[in-house]
Amino acid sequence: MGRLARSLNSLMLIGGVTAVAWNLLLDERAKQSIRGAADQVMNLGSHLLNIYMEPNQMANDEAAAAYNRAWVEQQWREAGY
């Protein structure tokens, strides 16, 4: 039970410090920047999770295949072929 109590106390302390920092130390521009960064991280995380859960999805995606074809053709042109 002691470990659970210490963990809950730590979580409450971190939450309190975060709330104070969010409300007192950050202006609106900083809050918008943090929200935007969090949105980008969440989008990237969900994208990576989708790729991990569906590994063949990337290969079946026509846009990804077209991009890969164009990249390979460019590499061959740069190599002189």
C-alpha positions in Angstrom: 0.0 0.0 0.0 2.9 2.3 0.6 4.1 2.2 -3.0 0.6 3.1 -4.2 0.4 6.0 -1.8 3.8 7.3 -2.9 2.8 7.0 -6.5 -0.5 8.9 -6.0 1.4 11.6 -4.0 3.9 11.9 -6.8 1.1 12.2 -9.4 -0.7 14.8 -7.4 2.5 16.8 -7.0 3.2 16.7 -10.7 -0.4 17.6 -11.5 -0.3 20.6 -9.2 3.0 21.9 -10.5 1.8 21.5 -14.1 -1.4 23.3 -13.3 0.4 26.2 -11.7 2.9 26.4 -14.6 0.1 26.3 -17.1 -2.1 28.9 -15.5 0.5 31.3 -14.1 3.7 31.1 -16.1 2.5 30.6 -19.7 0.9 33.2 -21.9 -1.7 32.4 -24.6 0.9 32.1 -27.4 2.9 29.6 -25.4 -0.3 27.6 -24.6 -1.2 27.5 -28.3 2.3 26.4 -29.2 2.2 23.6 -26.6 -1.3 22.5 -27.8 0.0 22.4 -31.5 3.0 20.4 -30.5 0.8 17.9 -28.5 -1.5 17.6 -31.5 1.4 16.8 -33.8 2.8 14.2 -31.4 -0.6 12.6 -31.1 -1.0 12.5 -34.9 2.4 11.0 -35.4 1.8 8.5 -32.6 -1.5 7.3 -34.1 0.1 7.2 -37.6 3.0 5.0 -36.3 0.5 2.8 -34.4 -1.5 2.3 -37.5 1.6 1.4 -39.5 2.6 -1.0 -36.8 -0.8 -2.6 -36.6 -1.2 -2.8 -40.4 2.3 -3.4 -41.8 1.0 -4.1 -45.3 -1.0 -0.9 -45.4 1.9 1.2 -46.5 2.8 -1.1 -49.3 -0.8 -1.1 -50.6 -1.2 2.6 -50.4 -1.0 3.9 -54.0 0.3 7.3 -53.0 3.2 5.8 -51.1 3.9 3.5 -54.1 3.9 6.4 -56.5 6.3 8.4 -54.2 8.6 5.4 -54.0 8.6 4.9 -57.8 9.4 8.6 -58.3 12.2 8.5 -55.8 13.8 5.3 -57.4 13.6 6.9 -60.8 15.3 10.0 -59.5 18.1 8.0 -57.9 18.7 6.1 -61.2 18.8 9.4 -63.1 21.3 10.9 -60.7 23.4 7.7 -61.0 23.6 8.3 -64.8 21.2 5.7 -66.1 
